[in-house]
Amino acid sequence: MSHLKTIFITGVSSGFGRALAQVALASGYRVIGTVRNASAKTTFEALHAENAFACELDITDFSAIDAVIADVESRIGPIDVLVNNAGYGHEGVMEESSLDELRRQFDVNVFGAVAMIKAVLPFMRQRRRGHIINITSMGGFITLPGISYYCGSKFALEGISETLSQELAPFNIAVTAVAPGSFRTDWAGRSMVRSARSITDYDALFDPIRQAREEKSGKQLGDPVKAAQVILALMENPSPPAHLLLGSDALHLVRQKLTALNQQIDAWEDVSRSTDG
């Protein structure tokens, strides 16, 4: 490393955020992480006497974010890398899922991430350096019945990330959307919000999917520590990609989706061209 990088990670109490923080601290990075309460703050800062810092912050408290970032910049030091990791999965048939659940999903997975970026960007832009890493999902490329709100939020974050990478390139600020497949985190366990079932018409389609997801939780192929190591290497790469898939399942399913999409585009090409004046 050319210098001791300071990484700001949202959601370091579990999952990818905790794994990344631990690997980064062990590698000599300075890590600031967001937590939800004083107990979690104490636990996180105990990971390293000098380089672990925790901020009590709910990323949906949008009015509080600017002050937290300004305090970190002045008290701890310049933020070199922002990792928008905080997020959760919502599972439910769309017809059965409330609009309030949709708003909450987007508040956390999209609006919270964007609010963090907007708070950090003025500092990075002034320094003409930085890296923003948004943890999205293979669900930002592919879809499955029962996670429409989640996929919608990750599709949105993928689109925002790709556009932002173009806007910030002149300022030497990289943006990478990291899209994991199935990993051994708590995403499909206690962290997932599940809408109650109410319409029997969907039972045959959705019940086996929900059961399979619950049974697979904790047994996924992906290793969060290996993912953390890859993300650290990404931070040190002088030319990081705008998109990075993690996991062989993500590779297979996204490639499958792209192949099917290309076939559909080809099949309807004449219709698409027919609207030209």
C-alpha positions, -999 to +999 in steps of 0.1 A: +000+000+000+012+035-008-002+049+024-024+038+053-058+039+037-089+049+057-120+030+048-155+039+058-179+009+058-216+010+065-230-019+085-200-035+102-219-055+128-224-087+107-220-102+072-198-087+045-193-055+065-179-073+096-157-096+074-143-068+054-136-047+085-118-076+102-097-084+072-089-047+066-078-041+102-056-072+101-040-058+069-032-025+085-060-003+072-078+023+093-115+014+094-145+035+104-177+015+106-214+024+112-232+006+140-267+010+154-261+013+192-235+019+219-229-018+226-221-025+190-198+005+190-178-008+219-176-043+204-163-030+170-137-006+185-124-035+206-113-052+173-082-029+171-069-004+197-057+022+172-074+017+138-110+007+145-135+035+149-173+032+151-200+057+144-236+053+157-256+060+126-288+048+110-282+054+073-318+062+068-314+092+091-304+113+061-301+146+080-274+131+103-251+118+077-233+150+066-223+158+102-210+123+108-188+124+076-175+159+084-166+148+119-147+118+106-128+138+081-117+164+107-111+141+137-098+108+121-086+118+087-095+117+050-118+089+038-100+071+010-127+045+003-164+044+010-180+010+011-218+011+010-224-023+025-255-017+048-286-033+034-311-061+038-332-084+018-370-083+016-388-115+005-424-115-005-447-119-035-452-084-048-490-085-046-488-095-009-461-069+000-470-035+012-458-001-002-444+007+032-421-024+028-410-011-006-402+023+008-382+008+036-363-014+012-353+015-010-346+038+020-319+015+032-306-001+000-307+029-023-314+062-006-291+054+023-262+045+000-268+077-021-269+099+010-235+084+021-220+091-013-233+126-014-217+133+020-183+119+011-181+131-025-172+168-018-141+157+002-130+132-024-136+156-053-116+183-036-087+159-031-091+144-067-089+109-054-111+082-038-130+050-044-166+043-038-176+006-036-213-002-036-222-037-025-251-046-048-261-082-056-264-106-085-300-096-078-291-064-095-288-083-128-311-113-124-344-118-108-363-145-089-399-147-079-405-134-044-377-107-042-390-080-065-385-052-040-349-064-033-340-068-069-355-035-077-334-018-051-302-035-064-310-028-100-313+009-090-280+009-072-263-008-101-276+019-125-266+047-101-231+033-096-225+029-134-236+064-141-216+078-112-185+061-124-187+081-156-194+114-137-165+110-114-138+096-137-125+132-145-118+136-107-098+103-104-126+089-082-134+052-090-168+037-085-173-001-084-205-020-080-196-053-063-224-079-070-221-110-048-239-142-054-249-165-025-226-161+004-226-174+040-239-142+055-271-137+074-289-122+044-314-151+041-315-156+079-325-132+106-316-102+085-343-109+059-377-093+062-404-116+050-440-105+041-468-127+054-484-151+029-521-144+021-530-154-015-531-191-021-528-187-059-491-181-054-484-211-031-473-235-059-448-210-073-434-194-041-436-218-012-408-241-026-386-210-033-390-198+003-384-232+018-353-238-003-339-203+006-344-210+043-328-245+041-298-231+022-291-203+046-257-207+062-246-233+037-240-211+006-209-216-015-195-181-010-170-174+017-173-138+031-136-137+041-125-145+006-149-118-007-133-093+018-098-102+005-109-096-031-125-062-021-092-051-004-073-060-035-098-040-056-091-010-034-054-012-043-060-018-081-051+014-101-079+006-126-108-010-108-138-022-128-172-005-128-188-039-121-175-070-103-194-102-098-184-124-068-191-161-068-194-188-095-232-188-091-233-151-099-211-157-130-233-185-142-267-169-136-257-134-150-242-149-181-273-170-185-295-139-182-273-120-208-276-148-233-313-150-229-316-112-232-295-112-264-317-139-279-348-119-271-333-087-285-324-106-317-359-122-320-376-088-317-350-068-337-373-060-366-400-047-343-375-026-324-362-011-357-398-005-370-403+025-348-376+046-365-389+076-385 
